[in-house]
């Protein structure tokens, strides 16, 4: 008699919480896809912040655009929120290859932020800055337009990110607010940087958090990446 044995089939499903740049909605246009109840400069599709914390971050971003001077032409500076703008993109994962090494992951963060800067097209005269935080990838990246970079050059942006590296890895909200406060001060000319040297062609600053690694400077044709490594606790 033919004997038939049935073996249990176990399927392991991997649910990716990644948000690729093409899926990242503009928080001023599609705020619901950004996890917000109204238009703002914060996009948090993975709900990494609590509702109250997200509202506080959005309010701080709006405040920065109100209290900083408008750097554009007289014709463009007509409203009460025409100052420098920071737009924050929070994602669990950028959706890059998990086998990517440190340099490739940081470069991917820079490319992600650069694409968002152009895709969202926030501001009137390149006065906006994109702040990207990707938790799983352990990346924090600041990418500004030309006008924003003239006010806050790369060395200062890197200094701001490095100062908050002890918080952003374990206390996302607190670390994020500290970064925003310091960028707000920088746009108002009130930030005291520890940077003792300047860098050519300031365009971007990024951090990737990994333990026991020294600070390194990497120059590539378009981006200047300043990286420091510490653990990111998810």
C-alpha positions in Angstrom: 0.0 0.0 0.0 1.3 3.4 -1.0 2.2 5.5 2.0 2.0 9.3 1.8 3.7 11.4 4.3 2.7 15.0 4.7 5.4 17.4 5.8 4.5 20.8 7.2 5.5 23.7 5.0 6.8 26.7 6.9 6.8 30.0 5.1 8.9 32.7 6.6 7.7 36.1 5.4 9.9 39.1 5.6 7.9 42.3 5.9 10.0 45.2 4.8 9.2 48.5 6.5 11.3 50.3 3.9 10.2 53.5 2.2 12.1 54.0 -1.1 12.5 57.6 -2.2 9.9 57.2 -5.0 7.3 56.2 -2.3 8.1 59.1 0.0 5.2 61.6 -0.2 5.5 65.3 -0.1 4.3 66.3 3.4 2.9 69.6 2.1 0.8 67.9 -0.5 0.0 64.3 0.7 0.3 64.7 4.5 -1.8 61.6 5.2 0.7 59.3 3.5 3.3 61.0 5.8 1.4 60.0 8.9 0.3 63.6 9.6 -3.2 65.1 10.2 -2.4 68.2 8.3 0.2 69.7 5.9 3.6 70.2 7.5 7.3 69.9 6.9 7.5 66.4 8.5 7.0 63.1 6.8 6.9 60.0 9.1 5.2 57.2 7.1 6.4 54.5 9.5 5.1 56.4 12.6 8.5 56.4 14.3 7.3 59.3 16.5 4.3 59.4 18.7 1.4 61.6 17.5 2.2 64.3 20.1 6.0 64.2 19.3 5.3 64.4 15.6 3.1 67.5 16.2 5.8 69.1 18.3 8.4 68.5 15.6 6.1 69.9 12.9 5.5 73.0 15.0 9.3 73.5 15.5 9.8 73.2 11.7 7.1 75.9 11.1 8.6 78.1 13.8 12.1 78.0 12.2 10.6 79.2 8.9 8.9 82.0 10.7 11.7 83.3 12.9 14.5 83.1 10.3 15.0 85.9 7.8 13.8 85.3 4.2 16.9 84.9 2.0 15.0 85.2 -1.3 14.2 88.3 -3.4 11.9 91.0 -2.1 9.1 89.7 -4.4 9.3 86.2 -2.9 9.4 87.4 0.8 5.8 88.3 1.3 4.5 85.8 3.9 5.3 85.2 7.6 6.8 81.8 6.9 9.3 82.7 4.2 12.5 82.1 6.1 14.8 79.1 5.8 13.0 75.8 5.8 13.9 72.4 7.2 11.9 69.4 6.0 12.3 66.1 7.9 12.0 62.7 6.4 11.9 59.8 8.9 12.0 56.2 7.6 12.5 52.9 9.2 14.5 51.7 6.2 15.6 53.2 2.9 15.2 49.9 1.1 18.8 49.5 0.0 20.8 46.2 -0.2 21.3 44.8 3.3 24.8 43.7 2.3 25.9 47.3 1.6 29.0 48.4 3.4 29.3 51.6 5.5 30.4 53.8 2.6 27.7 52.6 0.2 25.0 53.0 2.8 26.0 56.6 3.6 26.3 57.4 -0.1 22.8 55.9 -0.5 21.6 58.2 2.3 23.1 61.2 0.5 21.4 60.2 -2.8 18.1 59.7 -1.0 18.2 63.1 0.6 19.3 64.7 -2.7 16.4 63.2 -4.6 14.0 64.3 -1.9 15.3 67.8 -2.0 14.6 67.9 -5.8 11.3 65.9 -5.6 9.7 67.9 -2.8 11.0 71.2 -4.2 10.3 73.1 -1.0 11.0 76.8 -0.8 11.3 79.6 -3.4 15.1 80.1 -3.8 16.8 76.9 -2.7 16.6 77.9 0.9 15.3 74.5 2.1 17.2 71.7 3.9 16.3 68.1 4.0 17.0 66.2 7.2 16.8 62.4 6.6 16.8 59.8 9.4 16.8 56.1 8.5 16.7 54.0 11.6 17.5 50.5 10.3 20.2 51.9 8.1 21.6 54.0 11.0 21.9 57.1 8.8 21.3 60.8 9.6 21.8 63.1 6.6 21.4 66.8 6.0 21.1 68.0 2.4 20.5 71.7 1.7 19.9 73.8 -1.4 22.4 76.4 -2.5 21.0 79.3 -0.5 20.7 77.2 2.6 24.3 76.0 2.2 25.6 79.6 2.0 24.1 80.2 5.4 25.0 76.9 7.0 28.0 75.4 5.2 28.9 71.7 5.3 31.3 71.9 8.2 28.7 73.5 10.4 26.0 71.1 9.4 28.3 68.1 10.2 29.1 69.7 13.6 25.4 70.0 14.4 24.8 66.3 13.5 27.8 65.1 15.4 26.9 67.1 18.6 23.6 65.1 18.7 25.0 61.7 18.0 24.6 60.7 21.6 20.9 61.3 21.6 19.7 60.5 18.1 20.7 56.9 18.4 18.6 56.1 21.5 16.2 59.0 21.9 14.8 59.8 18.4 12.5 62.7 19.4 15.0 64.3 21.8 17.9 64.0 19.4 15.8 65.3 16.5 14.6 68.3 18.4 18.2 69.1 19.4 19.3 69.0 15.8 16.4 71.2 14.7 17.2 73.7 17.5 20.8 73.9 16.4 20.0 74.3 12.7 17.4 77.0 13.7 20.2 78.8 15.6 22.5 78.4 12.6 20.0 79.9 10.2 19.6 82.8 12.5 23.4 83.3 12.9 23.4 82.2 16.6 25.1 78.8 16.4 28.6 78.5 17.9 30.3 75.8 15.8 33.3 73.8 17.1 34.5 73.5 13.5 38.1 74.8 13.2 38.5 74.3 9.5 36.4 74.8 6.4 35.6 72.4 3.6 35.5 73.2 -0.1 32.2 73.2 -2.0 29.8 72.7 1.0 26.9 70.6 -0.1 25.9 68.0 2.4 26.7 66.3 5.8 25.9 62.8 6.9 26.3 60.5 9.9 26.2 56.8 10.0 26.2 55.1 13.4 28.5 52.1 14.0 30.5 51.3 17.1 34.2 51.6 17.6 35.1 53.5 14.4 37.0 56.7 14.0 35.7 59.9 12.3 36.5 59.9 8.6 36.3 62.4 5.7 35.4 61.1 2.3 35.4 63.4 -0.8 33.5 62.5 -3.9 32.7 64.8 -6.9 29.3 65.9 -5.8 29.0 65.3 -2.1 31.3 65.9 0.9 30.4 63.2 3.4 31.5 63.6 7.0 30.8 60.5 9.0 30.9 59.4 12.6 29.8 56.0 13.9 27.8 55.1 16.9 25.1 52.4 17.5 21.5 53.1 16.5 19.0 51.4 18.9 15.8 50.4 17.3 
